[in-house]
Amino acid sequence: MVEETGNQVKLKELPWQLRVFLDIVMLKSTPITAVFWCGFLVLTMAHVAWSCGLLTRYGFDAGFVRVADQVIAKQETDNHIAGVEDKATKRLAAVEGKIDWQLQLTITRELRDTVAALCKSRDDGQRQGLQSYIDQLVQEYARVTGKTIAPSPCPPK
């Protein structure tokens, strides 16, 4: 609190900010202190003006990101992510196509070999097991390709 004794106010009772301001304005301090505080105030005001974008007409862009720059950066990032996703999707489709083709080829070979084994088999139990396996291969081929396949018949004896 500031107490008045007559017409005078004691400077030591004022807040330090006000004392510093009065020291600078009234130049009651040493010249070095006055220059320091004047420089500090000028730099602080310049920094605030720069941060708020008040110096852009002089070539000093604001210290904060503009919304337009942020939108452009987000758009570039989104485009890059979309490009990577498209590339990954195409690569995945190519790999899946190769896997499906290899699986189709494997099922076809297995089906052919199992039919050949069925044709050579004389045991009824073994023939039933082979026929069940052939049916499973036909179902798997239909699931993978979406097409049906008929196993080749045994050649006449």
N, CA and C atoms as an extended XYZ file, in Angstrom:
471
Properties=species:S:1:pos:R:3:atomname:S:1:resname:S:1:resid:I:1 pbc="F F F"
N         0.830       -1.178        0.000 N   MET     1
C         0.000        0.000        0.000 CA  MET     1
C         0.879        1.247        0.000 C   MET     1
N         0.339        2.279       -0.552 N   VAL     2
C         1.062        3.542       -0.628 CA  VAL     2
C         0.491        4.473        0.441 C   VAL     2
N         1.365        4.900        1.294 N   GLU     3
C         0.920        5.848        2.319 CA  GLU     3
C         1.450        7.229        1.970 C   GLU     3
N         0.622        8.205        2.169 N   GLU     4
C         1.034        9.577        1.885 CA  GLU     4
C         1.408       10.251        3.193 C   GLU     4
N         2.555       10.875        3.175 N   THR     5
C         2.960       11.694        4.318 CA  THR     5
C         3.036       13.127        3.810 C   THR     5
N         2.033       13.821        3.995 N   GLY     6
C         1.972       15.177        3.457 CA  GLY     6
C         1.713       15.092        1.973 C   GLY     6
N         2.605       15.700        1.168 N   ASN     7
C         2.466       15.689       -0.282 CA  ASN     7
C         3.366       14.669       -0.952 C   ASN     7
N         4.143       13.916       -0.214 N   GLN     8
C         5.124       13.010       -0.810 CA  GLN     8
C         4.730       11.555       -0.581 C   GLN     8
N         5.089       10.745       -1.586 N   VAL     9
C         4.886        9.302       -1.510 CA  VAL     9
C         6.266        8.677       -1.456 C   VAL     9
N         6.486        7.727       -0.569 N   LYS    10
C         7.781        7.073       -0.469 CA  LYS    10
C         7.934        6.100       -1.632 C   LYS    10
N         9.014        6.240       -2.405 N   LEU    11
C         9.237        5.400       -3.584 CA  LEU    11
C         9.431        3.935       -3.214 C   LEU    11
N        10.021        3.671       -2.079 N   LYS    12
C        10.285        2.286       -1.688 CA  LYS    12
C         9.005        1.511       -1.409 C   LYS    12
N         7.924        2.192       -1.203 N   GLU    13
C         6.659        1.526       -0.923 CA  GLU    13
C         5.871        1.229       -2.198 C   GLU    13
N         6.312        1.755       -3.322 N   LEU    14
C         5.630        1.485       -4.600 CA  LEU    14
C         6.016        0.096       -5.110 C   LEU    14
N         5.176       -0.518       -5.933 N   PRO    15
C         5.552       -1.805       -6.539 CA  PRO    15
C         6.813       -1.635       -7.376 C   PRO    15
N         7.580       -2.714       -7.485 N   TRP    16
C         8.870       -2.622       -8.175 CA  TRP    16
C         8.712       -2.250       -9.641 C   TRP    16
N         7.631       -2.698      -10.293 N   GLN    17
C         7.428       -2.356      -11.692 CA  GLN    17
C         7.261       -0.841      -11.870 C   GLN    17
N         6.524       -0.266      -10.980 N   LEU    18
C         6.304        1.173      -11.061 CA  LEU    18
C         7.585        1.940      -10.741 C   LEU    18
N         8.370        1.442       -9.785 N   ARG    19
C         9.646        2.078       -9.452 CA  ARG    19
C        10.597        2.034      -10.642 C   ARG    19
N        10.652        0.882      -11.338 N   VAL    20
C        11.532        0.768      -12.505 CA  VAL    20
C        11.092        1.751      -13.577 C   VAL    20
N         9.782        1.819      -13.815 N   PHE    21
C         9.267        2.752      -14.820 CA  PHE    21
C         9.623        4.198      -14.449 C   PHE    21
N         9.432        4.542      -13.200 N   LEU    22
C         9.756        5.903      -12.768 CA  LEU    22
C        11.250        6.166      -12.852 C   LEU    22
N        12.053        5.146      -12.557 N   ASP    23
C        13.502        5.319      -12.681 CA  ASP    23
C        13.882        5.623      -14.128 C   ASP    23
N        13.272        4.905      -15.061 N   ILE    24
C        13.613        5.105      -16.465 CA  ILE    24
C        13.097        6.450      -16.960 C   ILE    24
N        11.839        6.733      -16.677 N   VAL    25
C        11.234        7.958      -17.184 CA  VAL    25
C        11.879        9.192      -16.547 C   VAL    25
N        12.072        9.129      -15.310 N   MET    26
C        12.594       10.306      -14.605 CA  MET    26
C        14.121       10.328      -14.584 C   MET    26
N        14.735        9.230      -15.082 N   LEU    27
C        16.185        9.104      -15.157 CA  LEU    27
C        16.861        9.428      -13.821 C   LEU    27
N        16.275        8.868      -12.763 N   LYS    28
C        16.872        9.060      -11.454 CA  LYS    28
C        17.887        7.975      -11.137 C   LYS    28
N        18.004        6.998      -12.032 N   SER    29
C        18.957        5.919      -11.796 CA  SER    29
C        20.243        6.218      -12.551 C   SER    29
N        21.176        5.282      -12.453 N   THR    30
C        22.429        5.442      -13.178 CA  THR    30
C        22.163        5.292      -14.667 C   THR    30
N        22.985        5.862      -15.504 N   PRO    31
C        22.763        5.757      -16.957 CA  PRO    31
C        22.779        4.308      -17.453 C   PRO    31
N        23.621        3.463      -16.878 N   ILE    32
C        23.678        2.059      -17.325 CA  ILE    32
C        22.365        1.347      -17.024 C   ILE    32
N        21.809        1.575      -15.847 N   THR    33
C        20.531        0.956      -15.493 CA  THR    33
C        19.421        1.466      -16.399 C   THR    33
N        19.416        2.746      -16.661 N   ALA    34
C        18.391        3.317      -17.537 CA  ALA    34
C        18.495        2.747      -18.946 C   ALA    34
N        19.712        2.617      -19.471 N   VAL    35
C        19.897        2.056      -20.818 CA  VAL    35
C        19.461        0.593      -20.837 C   VAL    35
N        19.825       -0.140      -19.781 N   PHE    36
C        19.425       -1.551      -19.719 CA  PHE    36
C        17.917       -1.695      -19.751 C   PHE    36
N        17.219       -0.954      -18.876 N   TRP    37
C        15.771       -1.094      -18.804 CA  TRP    37
C        15.079       -0.537      -20.046 C   TRP    37
N        15.604        0.526      -20.608 N   CYS    38
C        15.029        1.030      -21.873 CA  CYS    38
C        15.199        0.001      -22.975 C   CYS    38
N        16.378       -0.597      -23.062 N   GLY    39
C        16.607       -1.647      -24.060 CA  GLY    39
C        15.703       -2.844      -23.838 C   GLY    39
N        15.543       -3.214      -22.562 N   PHE    40
C        14.651       -4.328      -22.236 CA  PHE    40
C        13.219       -4.031      -22.662 C   PHE    40
N        12.743       -2.836      -22.369 N   LEU    41
C        11.372       -2.476      -22.753 CA  LEU    41
C        11.208       -2.413      -24.266 C   LEU    41
N        12.195       -1.856      -24.960 N   VAL    42
C        12.115       -1.771      -26.423 CA  VAL    42
C        12.106       -3.177      -27.027 C   VAL    42
N        12.994       -4.058      -26.550 N   LEU    43
C        13.022       -5.434      -27.075 CA  LEU    43
C        11.729       -6.187      -26.752 C   LEU    43
N        11.198       -5.974      -25.569 N   THR    44
C         9.942       -6.635      -25.206 CA  THR    44
C         8.808       -6.159      -26.095 C   THR    44
N         8.725       -4.854      -26.304 N   MET    45
C         7.667       -4.329      -27.176 CA  MET    45
C         7.852       -4.814      -28.619 C   MET    45
N         9.099       -4.871      -29.085 N   ALA    46
C         9.358       -5.358      -30.443 CA  ALA    46
C         8.973       -6.834      -30.555 C   ALA    46
N         9.276       -7.595      -29.524 N   HIS    47
C         8.924       -9.024      -29.545 CA  HIS    47
C         7.409       -9.214      -29.568 C   HIS    47
N         6.701       -8.459      -28.774 N   VAL    48
C         5.232       -8.556      -28.755 CA  VAL    48
C         4.666       -8.139      -30.108 C   VAL    48
N         5.190       -7.064      -30.687 N   ALA    49
C         4.712       -6.616      -32.000 CA  ALA    49
C         4.997       -7.663      -33.070 C   ALA    49
N         6.188       -8.271      -33.024 N   TRP    50
C         6.538       -9.329      -33.991 CA  TRP    50
C         5.643      -10.539      -33.812 C   TRP    50
N         5.427      -10.969      -32.556 N   SER    51
C         4.601      -12.152      -32.279 CA  SER    51
C         3.170      -11.957      -32.740 C   SER    51
N         2.671      -10.752      -32.588 N   CYS    52
C         1.282      -10.479      -32.971 CA  CYS    52
C         1.126      -10.211      -34.468 C   CYS    52
N         2.231      -10.177      -35.198 N   GLY    53
C         2.153       -9.977      -36.637 CA  GLY    53
C         2.063       -8.526      -37.054 C   GLY    53
N         2.430       -7.617      -36.172 N   LEU    54
C         2.351       -6.194      -36.509 CA  LEU    54
C         3.525       -5.735      -37.368 C   LEU    54
N         4.555       -6.555      -37.523 N   LEU    55
C         5.730       -6.176      -38.303 CA  LEU    55
C         5.793       -6.889      -39.659 C   LEU    55
N         4.700       -7.500      -40.082 N   THR    56
C         4.723       -8.239      -41.355 CA  THR    56
C         4.932       -7.316      -42.546 C   THR    56
N         4.485       -6.086      -42.465 N   ARG    57
C         4.681       -5.171      -43.588 CA  ARG    57
C         6.148       -4.797      -43.760 C   ARG    57
N         6.959       -5.065      -42.740 N   TYR    58
C         8.401       -4.774      -42.811 CA  TYR    58
C         9.218       -6.035      -43.090 C   TYR    58
N         8.544       -7.131      -43.406 N   GLY    59
C         9.239       -8.354      -43.777 CA  GLY    59
C         9.452       -9.331      -42.635 C   GLY    59
N         8.905       -9.060      -41.465 N   PHE    60
C         9.035       -9.971      -40.333 CA  PHE    60
C         7.712      -10.705      -40.149 C   PHE    60
N         7.678      -11.953      -40.607 N   ASP    61
C         6.447      -12.733      -40.442 CA  ASP    61
C         6.219      -13.020      -38.966 C   ASP    61
N         4.964      -13.227      -38.638 N   ALA    62
C         4.606      -13.475      -37.242 CA  ALA    62
C         5.245      -14.767      -36.752 C   ALA    62
N         5.443      -14.841      -35.465 N   GLY    63
C         6.068      -16.017      -34.875 CA  GLY    63
C         5.117      -17.187      -34.728 C   GLY    63
N         3.861      -17.021      -35.071 N   PHE    64
C         2.876      -18.081      -34.952 CA  PHE    64
C         2.516      -18.606      -36.337 C   PHE    64
N         2.019      -19.806      -36.368 N   VAL    65
C         1.621      -20.424      -37.632 CA  VAL    65
C         0.286      -19.834      -38.069 C   VAL    65
N         0.224      -19.470      -39.339 N   ARG    66
C        -1.035      -18.967      -39.880 CA  ARG    66
C        -1.957      -20.151      -40.154 C   ARG    66
N        -3.226      -19.898      -40.086 N   VAL    67
C        -4.202      -20.949      -40.340 CA  VAL    67
C        -4.059      -21.462      -41.772 C   VAL    67
N        -3.803      -20.574      -42.717 N   ALA    68
C        -3.656      -20.987      -44.117 CA  ALA    68
C        -2.458      -21.918      -44.279 C   ALA    68
N        -1.342      -21.590      -43.593 N   ASP    69
C        -0.166      -22.466      -43.669 CA  ASP    69
C        -0.451      -23.819      -43.037 C   ASP    69
N        -1.197      -23.800      -41.947 N   GLN    70
C        -1.537      -25.043      -41.274 CA  GLN    70
C        -2.452      -25.901      -42.153 C   GLN    70
N        -3.394      -25.284      -42.839 N   VAL    71
C        -4.303      -26.012      -43.726 CA  VAL    71
C        -3.517      -26.615      -44.893 C   VAL    71
N        -2.584      -25.847      -45.447 N   ILE    72
C        -1.769      -26.352      -46.564 CA  ILE    72
C        -0.918      -27.524      -46.107 C   ILE    72
N        -0.299      -27.410      -44.930 N   ALA    73
C         0.530      -28.507      -44.409 CA  ALA    73
C        -0.315      -29.748      -44.160 C   ALA    73
N        -1.514      -29.571      -43.626 N   LYS    74
C        -2.399      -30.724      -43.387 CA  LYS    74
C        -2.816      -31.365      -44.704 C   LYS    74
N        -3.109      -30.549      -45.702 N   GLN    75
C        -3.493      -31.084      -47.015 CA  GLN    75
C        -2.347      -31.864      -47.637 C   GLN    75
N        -1.121      -31.330      -47.546 N   GLU    76
C         0.038      -32.045      -48.086 CA  GLU    76
C         0.236      -33.373      -47.365 C   GLU    76
N         0.077      -33.372      -46.058 N   THR    77
C         0.211      -34.600      -45.277 CA  THR    77
C        -0.870      -35.604      -45.665 C   THR    77
N        -2.111      -35.126      -45.795 N   ASP    78
C        -3.211      -36.013      -46.193 CA  ASP    78
C        -2.965      -36.606      -47.582 C   ASP    78
N        -2.467      -35.776      -48.516 N   ASN    79
C        -2.164      -36.277      -49.862 CA  ASN    79
C        -1.063      -37.325      -49.821 C   ASN    79
N        -0.048      -37.082      -49.005 N   HIS    80
C         1.051      -38.043      -48.888 CA  HIS    80
C         0.546      -39.361      -48.295 C   HIS    80
N        -0.281      -39.255      -47.258 N   ILE    81
C        -0.830      -40.468      -46.632 CA  ILE    81
C        -1.707      -41.215      -47.620 C   ILE    81
N        -2.523      -40.491      -48.382 N   ALA    82
C        -3.386      -41.138      -49.379 CA  ALA    82
C        -2.545      -41.845      -50.444 C   ALA    82
N        -1.444      -41.214      -50.864 N   GLY    83
C        -0.559      -41.844      -51.844 CA  GLY    83
C         0.071      -43.111      -51.303 C   GLY    83
N         0.499      -43.067      -50.041 N   VAL    84
C         1.092      -44.257      -49.424 CA  VAL    84
C         0.045      -45.358      -49.281 C   VAL    84
N        -1.180      -44.979      -48.896 N   GLU    85
C        -2.249      -45.971      -48.763 CA  GLU    85
C        -2.574      -46.605      -50.111 C   GLU    85
N        -2.647      -45.783      -51.169 N   ASP    86
C        -2.924      -46.320      -52.504 CA  ASP    86
C        -1.830      -47.285      -52.942 C   ASP    86
N        -0.594      -46.902      -52.704 N   LYS    87
C         0.537      -47.758      -53.075 CA  LYS    87
C         0.488      -49.072      -52.297 C   LYS    87
N         0.195      -48.985      -51.014 N   ALA    88
C         0.111      -50.194      -50.190 CA  ALA    88
C        -1.055      -51.074      -50.626 C   ALA    88
N        -2.173      -50.452      -50.976 N   THR    89
C        -3.341      -51.224      -51.417 CA  THR    89
C        -3.045      -51.946      -52.726 C   THR    89
N        -2.386      -51.253      -53.654 N   LYS    90
C        -2.037      -51.892      -54.929 CA  LYS    90
C        -1.058      -53.037      -54.714 C   LYS    90
N        -0.089      -52.816      -53.835 N   ARG    91
C         0.906      -53.865      -53.550 CA  ARG    91
C         0.230      -55.059      -52.887 C   ARG    91
N        -0.666      -54.793      -51.954 N   LEU    92
C        -1.396      -55.866      -51.282 CA  LEU    92
C        -2.259      -56.643      -52.269 C   LEU    92
N        -2.913      -55.930      -53.187 N   ALA    93
C        -3.734      -56.607      -54.189 CA  ALA    93
C        -2.873      -57.495      -55.086 C   ALA    93
N        -1.691      -56.998      -55.439 N   ALA    94
C        -0.796      -57.795      -56.279 CA  ALA    94
C        -0.327      -59.046      -55.531 C   ALA    94
N         0.002      -58.878      -54.257 N   VAL    95
C         0.442      -60.037      -53.470 CA  VAL    95
C        -0.705      -61.019      -53.273 C   VAL    95
N        -1.886      -60.513      -52.979 N   GLU    96
C        -3.043      -61.397      -52.816 CA  GLU    96
C        -3.343      -62.138      -54.112 C   GLU    96
N        -3.206      -61.443      -55.254 N   GLY    97
C        -3.425      -62.103      -56.543 CA  GLY    97
C        -2.436      -63.228      -56.765 C   GLY    97
N        -1.174      -62.995      -56.403 N   LYS    98
C        -0.165      -64.046      -56.557 CA  LYS    98
C        -0.445      -65.210      -55.619 C   LYS    98
N        -0.841      -64.897      -54.395 N   ILE    99
C        -1.147      -65.967      -53.442 CA  ILE    99
C        -2.338      -66.778      -53.931 C   ILE    99
N        -3.388      -66.100      -54.409 N   ASP   100
C        -4.566      -66.821      -54.933 CA  ASP   100
C        -4.183      -67.683      -56.123 C   ASP   100
N        -3.328      -67.144      -56.993 N   TRP   101
C        -2.911      -67.919      -58.166 CA  TRP   101
C        -2.115      -69.135      -57.736 C   TRP   101
N        -1.191      -68.962      -56.788 N   GLN   102
C        -0.402      -70.087      -56.304 CA  GLN   102
C        -1.274      -71.112      -55.586 C   GLN   102
N        -2.252      -70.627      -54.816 N   LEU   103
C        -3.170      -71.534      -54.125 CA  LEU   103
C        -4.021      -72.301      -55.130 C   LEU   103
N        -4.483      -71.633      -56.161 N   GLN   104
C        -5.266      -72.288      -57.210 CA  GLN   104
C        -4.434      -73.362      -57.911 C   GLN   104
N        -3.187      -73.027      -58.218 N   LEU   105
C        -2.300      -73.981      -58.866 CA  LEU   105
C        -2.027      -75.189      -57.968 C   LEU   105
N        -1.802      -74.923      -56.685 N   THR   106
C        -1.547      -76.015      -55.741 CA  THR   106
C        -2.765      -76.921      -55.606 C   THR   106
N        -3.940      -76.338      -55.492 N   ILE   107
C        -5.170      -77.147      -55.377 CA  ILE   107
C        -5.364      -77.972      -56.633 C   ILE   107
N        -5.127      -77.371      -57.800 N   THR   108
C        -5.294      -78.101      -59.061 CA  THR   108
C        -4.335      -79.286      -59.135 C   THR   108
N        -3.094      -79.082      -58.768 N   ARG   109
C        -2.114      -80.184      -58.779 CA  ARG   109
C        -2.498      -81.273      -57.778 C   ARG   109
N        -2.881      -80.837      -56.580 N   GLU   110
C        -3.267      -81.808      -55.546 CA  GLU   110
C        -4.486      -82.599      -55.993 C   GLU   110
N        -5.428      -81.934      -56.634 N   LEU   111
C        -6.626      -82.602      -57.140 CA  LEU   111
C        -6.255      -83.631      -58.209 C   LEU   111
N        -5.391      -83.237      -59.119 N   ARG   112
C        -4.960      -84.162      -60.172 CA  ARG   112
C        -4.250      -85.381      -59.582 C   ARG   112
N        -3.345      -85.157      -58.625 N   ASP   113
C        -2.614      -86.273      -58.010 CA  ASP   113
C        -3.543      -87.173      -57.201 C   ASP   113
N        -4.514      -86.564      -56.495 N   THR   114
C        -5.453      -87.365      -55.697 CA  THR   114
C        -6.363      -88.186      -56.596 C   THR   114
N        -6.805      -87.619      -57.716 N   VAL   115
C        -7.630      -88.388      -58.673 CA  VAL   115
C        -6.814      -89.536      -59.244 C   VAL   115
N        -5.535      -89.300      -59.536 N   ALA   116
C        -4.682      -90.379      -60.038 CA  ALA   116
C        -4.528      -91.471      -58.986 C   ALA   116
N        -4.390      -91.074      -57.711 N   ALA   117
C        -4.282      -92.071      -56.644 CA  ALA   117
C        -5.593      -92.814      -56.474 C   ALA   117
N        -6.727      -92.114      -56.635 N   LEU   118
C        -8.039      -92.762      -56.536 CA  LEU   118
C        -8.203      -93.783      -57.644 C   LEU   118
N        -7.760      -93.454      -58.837 N   CYS   119
C        -7.897      -94.372      -59.973 CA  CYS   119
C        -7.039      -95.622      -59.772 C   CYS   119
N        -5.901      -95.502      -59.103 N   LYS   120
C        -5.007      -96.639      -58.898 CA  LYS   120
C        -5.395      -97.475      -57.684 C   LYS   120
N        -6.196      -96.888      -56.777 N   SER   121
C        -6.525      -97.568      -55.530 CA  SER   121
C        -7.520      -98.688      -55.755 C   SER   121
N        -7.338      -99.812      -54.990 N   ARG   122
C        -8.242     -100.965      -55.074 CA  ARG   122
C        -9.034     -101.127      -53.784 C   ARG   122
N        -8.583     -100.517      -52.699 N   ASP   123
C        -9.215     -100.655      -51.396 CA  ASP   123
C       -10.378      -99.672      -51.286 C   ASP   123
N       -11.571     -100.175      -50.894 N   ASP   124
C       -12.757      -99.314      -50.800 CA  ASP   124
C       -12.615      -98.251      -49.713 C   ASP   124
N       -12.031      -98.569      -48.588 N   GLY   125
C       -11.841      -97.595      -47.502 CA  GLY   125
C       -10.925      -96.464      -47.947 C   GLY   125
N        -9.862      -96.845      -48.623 N   GLN   126
C        -8.924      -95.837      -49.115 CA  GLN   126
C        -9.591      -94.981      -50.195 C   GLN   126
N       -10.392      -95.607      -51.054 N   ARG   127
C       -11.084      -94.881      -52.124 CA  ARG   127
C       -12.073      -93.864      -51.528 C   ARG   127
N       -12.770      -94.252      -50.441 N   GLN   128
C       -13.708      -93.316      -49.794 CA  GLN   128
C       -12.941      -92.121      -49.195 C   GLN   128
N       -11.811      -92.382      -48.571 N   GLY   129
C       -10.994      -91.300      -48.006 CA  GLY   129
C       -10.491      -90.362      -49.092 C   GLY   129
N       -10.030      -90.957      -50.209 N   LEU   130
C        -9.549      -90.129      -51.317 CA  LEU   130
C       -10.686      -89.315      -51.934 C   LEU   130
N       -11.863      -89.923      -52.058 N   GLN   131
C       -13.011      -89.210      -52.621 CA  GLN   131
C       -13.429      -88.049      -51.706 C   GLN   131
N       -13.403      -88.272      -50.391 N   SER   132
C       -13.718      -87.205      -49.439 CA  SER   132
C       -12.706      -86.054      -49.576 C   SER   132
N       -11.427      -86.408      -49.741 N   TYR   133
C       -10.390      -85.384      -49.913 CA  TYR   133
C       -10.588      -84.628      -51.223 C   TYR   133
N       -10.979      -85.330      -52.277 N   ILE   134
C       -11.263      -84.681      -53.570 CA  ILE   134
C       -12.419      -83.696      -53.412 C   ILE   134
N       -13.457      -84.086      -52.689 N   ASP   135
C       -14.597      -83.183      -52.466 CA  ASP   135
C       -14.156      -81.918      -51.711 C   ASP   135
N       -13.270      -82.087      -50.719 N   GLN   136
C       -12.756      -80.928      -49.984 CA  GLN   136
C       -11.941      -80.003      -50.895 C   GLN   136
N       -11.133      -80.604      -51.773 N   LEU   137
C       -10.331      -79.801      -52.702 CA  LEU   137
C       -11.230      -79.030      -53.680 C   LEU   137
N       -12.298      -79.669      -54.142 N   VAL   138
C       -13.236      -79.004      -55.061 CA  VAL   138
C       -13.907      -77.822      -54.356 C   VAL   138
N       -14.294      -78.013      -53.097 N   GLN   139
C       -14.917      -76.920      -52.336 CA  GLN   139
C       -13.914      -75.778      -52.110 C   GLN   139
N       -12.676      -76.122      -51.782 N   GLU   140
C       -11.651      -75.100      -51.556 CA  GLU   140
C       -11.354      -74.333      -52.846 C   GLU   140
N       -11.315      -75.032      -53.970 N   TYR   141
C       -11.092      -74.380      -55.253 CA  TYR   141
C       -12.229      -73.398      -55.556 C   TYR   141
N       -13.453      -73.803      -55.261 N   ALA   142
C       -14.610      -72.928      -55.496 CA  ALA   142
C       -14.555      -71.712      -54.568 C   ALA   142
N       -14.096      -71.889      -53.328 N   ARG   143
C       -13.996      -70.765      -52.392 CA  ARG   143
C       -12.929      -69.766      -52.848 C   ARG   143
N       -11.805      -70.275      -53.327 N   VAL   144
C       -10.695      -69.410      -53.721 CA  VAL   144
C       -10.989      -68.684      -55.027 C   VAL   144
N       -11.493      -69.390      -56.014 N   THR   145
C       -11.657      -68.807      -57.345 CA  THR   145
C       -13.072      -68.330      -57.641 C   THR   145
N       -14.046      -68.846      -56.931 N   GLY   146
C       -15.431      -68.519      -57.235 CA  GLY   146
C       -15.964      -69.341      -58.405 C   GLY   146
N       -15.183      -70.292      -58.869 N   LYS   147
C       -15.583      -71.147      -59.990 CA  LYS   147
C       -15.603      -72.595      -59.506 C   LYS   147
N       -16.372      -73.397      -60.206 N   THR   148
C       -16.396      -74.828      -59.871 CA  THR   148
C       -15.453      -75.571      -60.802 C   THR   148
N       -14.932      -76.650      -60.282 N   ILE   149
C       -14.036      -77.486      -61.075 CA  ILE   149
C       -14.498      -78.928      -60.917 C   ILE   149
N       -14.474      -79.639      -61.996 N   ALA   150
C       -14.859      -81.055      -61.962 CA  ALA   150
C       -13.586      -81.886      -62.066 C   ALA   150
N       -13.360      -82.782      -61.124 N   PRO   151
C       -12.170      -83.629      -61.210 CA  PRO   151
C       -12.251      -84.514      -62.455 C   PRO   151
N       -11.112      -84.743      -63.031 N   SER   152
C       -11.102      -85.567      -64.241 CA  SER   152
C       -11.435      -87.011      -63.887 C   SER   152
N       -12.187      -87.688      -64.764 N   PRO   153
C       -12.545      -89.081      -64.476 CA  PRO   153
C       -11.347      -89.992      -64.681 C   PRO   153
N       -11.440      -91.146      -64.092 N   CYS   154
C       -10.375      -92.130      -64.280 CA  CYS   154
C       -10.393      -92.638      -65.730 C   CYS   154
N        -9.218      -92.827      -66.286 N   PRO   155
C        -9.205      -93.361      -67.658 CA  PRO   155
C        -9.690      -94.799      -67.671 C   PRO   155
N       -10.312      -95.212      -68.768 N   PRO   156
C       -10.813      -96.604      -68.835 CA  PRO   156
C        -9.639      -97.576      -68.782 C   PRO   156
N        -9.926      -98.727      -68.201 N   LYS   157
C        -8.883      -99.742      -68.040 CA  LYS   157
C        -8.784     -100.656      -69.216 C   LYS   157
